Amino acid sequence: MKYQKGVLQSRQTTVAMFTRFADSIVILVSSIVVASYYANSSSAASYLSAFIAMLAFYFICEIKHFYVSWRTTPFRMEAWRLSVYWIISFMAASSADSLLPFEMFSSIQHQIAWFGVTWFVLLIYRRTLKLCLRLARVHGYNSRQIAIVGAGQLGKELAKRINKSPWMGFNIVGHYDTPDYVQSEYHLPISEIKGNLDELVQDAKDGKIDRVYIALPVSKQSYIAKLVNELADTTAAVMYLPDVFTFELLHARSDNLGGLPVISIYSSPMDGSNRITKRIFDLTVGMMILALIAIPMLFIGIAVKVTSPGPIFFKQNRYGIDGKAIKVWKFRSMTVMENGDKVTQAKKGDNRLTPIGGFLRRTSLDELPQFINVIQGSMSIVGPRPHAVAHNEEYRKLINGYMLRHLVKPGITGWAQINGWRGETDTLEKMEKRIEFDLDYIRNWSVFLDAKIVFLTIFKGFIDKNAY
């Protein structure tokens, strides 16, 4: 086999040592330069501030394992962690300044400038270092020989991402797989598989492989356990990729439980700051819209009352977030108030509609009172549309993953609705398509996606030929 140039092959430790030293030098030199500018001299006090910040930064980075290989990680993640650790270090130095009997900074401008200059230089030199290492790897230096165990969907996806990122310096030696490998449309052809697991172990023992990425499905745990045990007799680094294609991951993320690594399979995006952001968006947009529609809602309510006997509002039992029951407000559009174990969906020409019920439903005006639900907190502006409890109980038995749509609050409008899956779902295929878009929304949620859906609803979400 022809090997790529590897002058920096064993330099990862050197790079980590270099960054430890360079970080301290940057903090020290920045302190001297800024102090010279503001105080016309570098006093012992300014050296003390640099020393405190250097110590704090070093200990935080060591505790948080910051001095590791960032080869496969986007710079924005490294920059974010560096920024957080520098802010904490700066606060430590500033706190010491307030406790000492003398001033380490000549003025508040001096203090702010030191923070800003040091932070900027730390980011710039690390970005420059990363670019230089990436350039070297693209040209064959600091490379790693990679073996992928698994020729299925996960292994193919891993190879695709490595090939798209030459800056990582990974050269794929080949794919290896188990003796019972069966080719399918999602798998590599057998002719493209370099060998079986025994051949992989031998190649690793011969020093032809630096890293082994195990990308086998969970059904092959016995092979994985045996392979990991045999690779212990080699010097290859071994990485395990969770089988993300066996399950339909929903907002998956890594976590830990008492120090043990955990990967969530089904998880709501609405936790922590996301929940707060979503709520602020709902309240802000909801109150603005309520202010605009208050007068139209008054006239609609009068029209509902005078055109048919019965209440103005219809509060139907539906499932909210976590599958908890909520009452969804609507303008009454039918002569019946179905709210039990059996609810018949409205159809074209439905004789249960009130004189203005059809118009209200086609234009979505019957759903305007749901902004009250939004302010109350039981619904969101954007989310999967809430279904009647009877329909939930029916479809959860027929569609796999149906109840996952309740990991977020139901919405007045949603990703499915602006993509044409609104109104009557008279076939199972239509409901399956709606659920597909609902889960896609949860998987890719962001406040920007919410804003996009609200904007598109104005043009394509109110009136629909399928709404009766």
Buried (B, 14 or more C-beta within 10 A) or exposed (E): EEEBEBEBBEBBEEBBEEBBEBBBEBBBBBBBBBBEEBBEEBBEBBBBBBBBBBBBBBEBBEEEEBBEEBBEEEBEEBBEBBEEBBEEBBEBBBEBBEEEEEBBBBEEEBBEBBBEBBBEBBBEBBEEBBEEBBEBBBEBBBBBBBBBBBBBBBBBBBBEEBEEBBBBBBBBBBBBBBEEBEBEEEBBEEEEBBBEBEBBBBBBBEEBBBBBBBBBBEEBEEBBEBBEEBBEEBEBBBBEBBBBBBEBBBBBEEEEEEEEEEBEEBBBBBEEEBBEBBBEBBBEBBEEBBEEBEEEBEEBBEBBEEEBEBEBBBBBBBBBBEEEEBBBBBBBBBBEEBBEEEBEBBEEEBEEBBEBBBBBBBBBBBBBBBBBBBEEBBBBBBBBBBBBBBBBEBBBEEBEBBBBBBBBBBBBBBBBBBBBBBBBBEEEEBBBBBBBBBBBBBBEBEEEEBBBBBEBBEEEBBEBEBBB
